[in-house]
Amino acid sequence: MSQDTRATTAAAPDRLEVVTTSDGPTSTPTRPLASPHGGAVGTTDAPRRGRWVDVWNPEDHAQWEGGGRAVARRNLWWSIAAEFLGFTVWQLWSIATPVLIAAGYPITVDQALWLTAVPVLVGATMRFPYSFAVARFGGRNWTIVSALLLIVPCLGLAYVATNPGTPFWLMLLVAATAGVGGGNFASSMSNISFFFPEKEKGAALGLNAAGGNIGVAVIQFVTPFLVVAGVAASTARPAYILVPLILVAAFGAWRYMDNLSQARADGEAWKLAARTRHTWIVSLLYIGTFGSFIGYAAAFPLLLKTQFPEVDLGIAFLGALVGSLARPYGGKLADRLGGARISIAAYAVLALGAAGAVVALQMQSLPLFFAAFMVLFVASGIGNGSTYRMIPAIFRGRTSTDDVEGMVRAKRIASACIGISAGIGAYGGFLVNRGFATSTAQFGSLQPALWTFVGFYVLCIAVTWAVYARKGALGLGERI
């Protein structure tokens, strides 16, 4: 066997359990992997350049225990590192904008909300092509490329921070480049889903998602400590610090991650999901949860500073932090009590949180305003977990458990539905930001926007109950 080709050997002396490829072409054939049902699965005679794994079956217990788990976990940790930095860059402008305003940049409230909204809009859009990039280029290869792309918005922010005369249109363009960080979620989740068996996939994807979401809290926590009050140029410091971390993540992906040959985009499943009304219903519901989370995370530091100028921006990170940490609990509660029930409860709490923020504005109470937003972040995080849990159950519930082929098809469509709803849900973050901007411009207050959000959460409660929670809804065969 070529020195470049790595393999893990199980107890059986003539069986290779994990076949990984070389970092370069070789003329030495790679031994085939024995199928658990007899015969050979096989691999390529000359592995492709770029660490391709040509034989991978995480459901094969022998292969998984014989080295597959270690390979999957290694890929997961570096995926989390890259996605964490993606979310960090995606939300750079959420904290940089109020800092630039405090430093004297002539940015209006409407312009500031554009600077925080455009990265969300671009990131939501990038999630769709990023979903297919893994199948086209390989998970390892795309992780390297997508990580290196994060350097562009970092250097762009550094330029803006050190050039006070930067016109607004150029600032907006630079802010838009941060949207590439939002696309990382889709490709990262798609890639990791291929590495793990079904029984461990949920936990792996949960870790992957939480690791990314926490990136929002970290950048909002670190930036105020790195910025000298009133000095715009110091806003470049977080961007400069991120560049070497991005290079480390890209190197780690190059050195330790793998591409899977069988990671293929399921275009047929995406078409079927797009034709299914449940995909669009769930996407609407996800706007209410993830759209709320990313929208509030992008706007919260700016809202704090504009409504309560005396506030220390060092507390703004707590919103994204509690929302990220709450997400796994939403999935766990949904497993026990049903995703629809937990989602309805989450929307109800979101409505109460938005109403509480209105009362806080009327009273001009910073503690109440801050507490109301913490409620919003926790509820949106729990709703993210419960809504995602609903999707597989919805499509399983439309298929008889005796129909093996139908259950496989349902799983494929559910996976595609997750990809679609993840992208559409992120657009909700843009709508939240523009809702605040329109409300401020037309009424001079955030209150109309918050009342509108309350109305939307009530709509989500009604839809969730009517379609998924009430007994016998749409003939679904299991509790959603």
N, C-alpha and C positions, 0 to 999 in steps of 0.2 A: 504494500500500500504506500502511496506517496507520502512523503514526510509532511506535506501541506494538508493532507486530508485527515481530519480528526474523527475518531469514532469511540463510542463507549460500548464496552462489551458486557453482556449480561452473563448469567450463570452458565447458560448453554454455550459451549466453546465455539460452535460454528454459527452463532447468530449475532449479527450486529444490530444493536437496539436503537442507536441514534447515528445517522449518517450525516455528517456535516461536510461541506465542500471546502475546496482550497481557496486561498487568496489569489491564486493565479492558475493558468491552464496547466494541465498535466496529461501526459499520454498514458499514465497507469490507470487501468480500470478500477472503479470502486466496487467492492463486494456488495451484492444485493442484500437488502433487508428481507428476512423471511417473514411471510405473512402469518398472522396467528391462525389463519384458516388453511394453511398449506400453500405451497408455491412461493414465488418470489414477487415482491413488490417492485424491486429494482431501482436503479438510479442511473445517472448518465455515465457514460464511459469517460468523458472528459468534463469534469465539473466546470461551470462557468466562473469567470472571474468575479470576485466580490462576496465570498462566504455564503454561497447558496446551500440551503438544506433541501436535498431532493427527495428524501424519505422522511416523512413526519406524520405520526399518528398518535396524538396525545391520549386517545381513548384505548390504545394498546397498553395494558397495565405493565407488561414486561418492559416495553420501551420507555414508558413514563418513569417507572421506578429505577430503570437501568441507566438513567442519565438525562432523560427528557425533562424532568422537573427542574434540574439544575440549569439546563439550557433556557427553559422558559422563564425562570426567575431572573436569570442574568439579563435577558432581553427586557423583562418588565422593569427592572430597576433603572436601566438606562433610558427606557422610554419615559418613565416618570420624571427623570431629571430633565429631559428635553421638553416634555410637556409643561413642567413647572416653569421653566424659563419662557416658554411660549405664552402662558397666561400672564407672567410678569411683564413681558414686553407689551402684550395686548393692552394692559391697563396702565402703562407708563404715563399716559396723558391724563389719566383720572386724578393723579396726585400732582403731576407737573403743572397742570393748568392753574390751579389756585396758587401755587407757589410763584409762578410767573406773574400773576396778577398782583400778588403781594409785593413783588419786586418792582412794580411800576409799569409793567407792560400794558399798553392801552387796549385791553381786551374787554369787550362788553360781555354781559351775562349771556346774551344770545350766542355770541361768538364762542364763549367758553364752553357752552353746552354743545356746540357743533364740534369743538375739538375733542370732547369726551365721547360724542356719539358716533363720529365717523369711523374710528377704529372698530367699534362694535359692529357697525354696518358692514364694513369690509371683511371683518372676521367671520361674520355669519355667512357671507357670500362665499368666502374661501373654503368653508367647510365642505361644500359639495364637490369641487374638484379634488380636494385633499382626500376625500373618502375613497377615490379611485386611484390615487397616486401609489398606494402600497401595492396594488395588483399590477400596476404598470411598471414601476421601477424597483420594487422590493422594499420591505419594511426597513431594513437597515439602511439602504441607500437613501430612501426618502427622509429618514430621520436625520441623516447627516446634512442633506440639502436644506431641509426645512429649518434645522437649527442654525445653520450658517446664514440663512436669510434674515434671522433676527438681528444680525449686526447692523443691517441697513437702518431700521428705525432708531436704534440706539445712537448711532453716529449722527442721524438726522436731528434728534432731540439735542444732542450736544452742540450742534451747529446753531440751532435756534437759541439755545440758552446763552451762547456766547456772542450772539449778534442781535442786540436789542432792536435794531431797525428792520428786522425780518418782516416782510409784508404778511398780512393775514392769510392770503391765498397760499403762500408757500408753507406757512405753519400748518394749514389744513392738509396740504399735500403730504407733509412729513408725518402728521398724525395718522393719515390714512395708511401709511406703510406699516404702522404698528398692527394693523389688522391681520398680517400674516401670522402673528402669534395666535390668533383665534382659530385659524385653520388647523393648527397642530392637534387640537383635541380630536378631530375626526379621523385623521390618519393614524394617530397613536392608538385610539380605541380600536380601529379596524385591524391594525397590525397585531395587537396583543390578543385579540379575540381568537386568532388562528393558533396561538401557541398553547392554550390551556384546554383541558377536558371540560366537559359541560359542568361537572360537579364542582370545579374550582374556578370556572370562568367568571362567575358573578363577583367573587371576592377579588380576583385579579383586576377586573374592570373597575370595581369600586375604588381600589387603591390607586389605580391609574387616574381616575377622574378626580378623586380627592387631592392627589398630589398636584394636579394642575390647578384646581380651584384655589388652593392655599397660596399659589404664586401671587394672586391678587392681593391677599392680605400682607404678604411679605414686602412687596414693593411699596405699599401704602404705609407700612410700618417703618421701613428703612429710610425712605426718602426724606422725611422731615428732619431726621437726625443728621443727615449728610449735607443739608442745605443751610448755609449761613443766612440768617434773617436779612431780607432786603437785597441780597446779592444774587441776581438772576443766573450769573455764570456758574454758581455752585450747583444749579439744577442739573448740570451735565455730569456731576459725580456719579449718581446712580447708573447712568447710561454707560459711563466708562467702566464701572465696576462689573457690569453685566457682560461686557465683551469678552474678557478672559474666561468667565464662567461658561459662556456659550461655546467658546473654543474647546474647553474641557469636555462639555457634553458631546460636541461633534466628534472629538477624538475618541471618547468612550464608545460612541455608537459605531465608529469605524473599527475600533479594536475588538469590541466585545459583543456586538449584536450580530444577528444573522438575517438573511433573506429566506423566506419559505417559497419553494416553487409552487406549492398548491394554494398559495394565497391568491385567489382569483376574484375579480369583481363579479358579482352575481347580477348582471344587467337585467336578466329576466325577472328576478325577484323584485328589483327596484321598479320595474314597469308594473308588476302585479300590485305592489304596495301603493304605487301612485294611483291606481284605479280603485283602491279600496277606501271607502269613506272613513273607516276607523283611523287610517293614517292621518287624515286631515283633522279629524276630531281630536286625536291625541296631540297633534301639532299645535292646535289651538290651546289645549290645556297646558302644553309645555311652554308656550309663550307666557302663560300666567305664572309659571314657577321659575324656569331658568331665565326667561326674559326679565322677570322681576329681579332675580339675583344679580345678573350681569349688568342690568340697567341701573339698579340702585348702587351697586359697587362702583360703577363708573361715575355716577353723579354725586354720591354721598359726600366726598371731601369738599367738592365745590358748593354743595347746598349748605354744609356746615359753615363754610367761610362766608358765604353771601348772606345767610340769615343771621349768623352770630359771629360777627367779625372778630370778637375777642377770643374765639375758641382756639385751642391748641390742636393743630392738625395731626398731632401724634396719636390721637384717639381714633382717627378715621378708619384705621386698619381693622378695628374690632368687628365691624360689620361683615366684611368679607370673610374674616376668620371664623366667626360663629356660623355663618351660612355654610362654609365649606365643611366644618366639623359636623354640622347637623345632617348633611346629606346621607351618610351611611345609616343613620338612625331611621331616616324615612323609609329606606329599603327594608330594614329589619322589622319595623312596625307594620309595614305593608305585608310582609311575609306572614305575620301572626294574625293580623286583623283584616287584611284585604287592602289592595292598593286604592280602590275607589273610595273607601271609607276614610283612609288617611288623607287622601288628596282633598276630599271635601272639607275635612277638618283644617287642612293647611290653608285652603282658600278662605275659610271663615276667619282664621287668625290673621291672614294677610289683610283682609278687609278691616278688621279691628285695628291692626297696626297702622294702616293708612288713615283711618279715622282719628286715631290717637295723634298722628303727626299733625293733622288739621287743628286739633284742640291745642297742641303745643304751640303752633304758630299763632293762634289767636291769643294765647296767654304769653307769648314770647318767652317760653320756658325751654332753655337749653336741655336741662336734665330729662324733661318729658319728651322732647323731640328726639334726643339720642336714644332713650329707652324705646320709643315707638319704632325707630328704625332697627334697633336690635331685634325686636319682635318680627319685623318684616324680613330680616335676613334669616332668622331661625326658621320661620314658616316657609320661606322660599326654598331653603336647603332641604327641609323635610319633604316638601312637595316635589322637589327634583327626584329624590330617591323613590318616592311612592309612585310617581307618574311613570318613571322608567320601569318599575316593577310591573305595572299594569300591562305593558305592551306584549310580552310573551304570553301572559295569561289571556289576553283578548284573542289572540290568534289561535291559541290552543283551544279556547272555549268554543271556537267556530268549527272544530273538527272532532269527529268521534275518536275516542281513545283506541278503538280497535283498528282504525285506519292508519297503519304504520306509514305508508307513503304520504298520506295527508298530513300527518304530524311533522314529517320531515319538511314538507312544503311550507307548513305553517311556521316552522322555525326560521326558514329562509326569508319568508315575507316579514316576519317580526324583526329580523336583523336589519332588513332594508328600511322598515318603518322607523327604527331607532335612528338610522342615518339621516333620514328625511326630517324627522321631528327635531333632531339636534340642531340642524341648520336653521329651520324655520323658527324654532324657539328662541334662538339667539337674536333674531330680528326684533324680538320683543324688547331687548335691551336698547336698541336704537329708538324704538317708539317711546320708551320711558323717558329717555333724555329729551327727545323732541317734544314730548308732552309737557315736561317742565319748562322748556324754552317757550313754547306757545302760550302756556298759562301765564308765565311771567310777562311776556310781551303784550298780551291782550288784556290781562286783568291786574298786572302788577303784583301777583301773588302766586304761590305754589298751590294754594288750596283748591282751585278748580281742577288741576291735574290730579291731585290726590283723590278728590271725590270721583273723578272719572275712573281711576284705578279701582276704587271701591266697587263701582258699578260693574267693571269687568270681572272682578273676583266673584261677584254674585252670579254673573252669567256663567262662569266656570263651574260654580257649585250646581247650578241648575242643569247644565249639560252633563256633568259627571253623574249626577243622580239619575237623570232621565235615561241616559244611554247605558250606564254601567252598574249603578248601585241598586236601583229598584228591582224587585223580584221579577225574574223572567224577561229582563230587558234584552231586546233583540234576539232572544232565544239562545243566549250564551250559555254554554254547558258547565261553566265553573265560576266560582266567585272571583270577581275581578278586584 
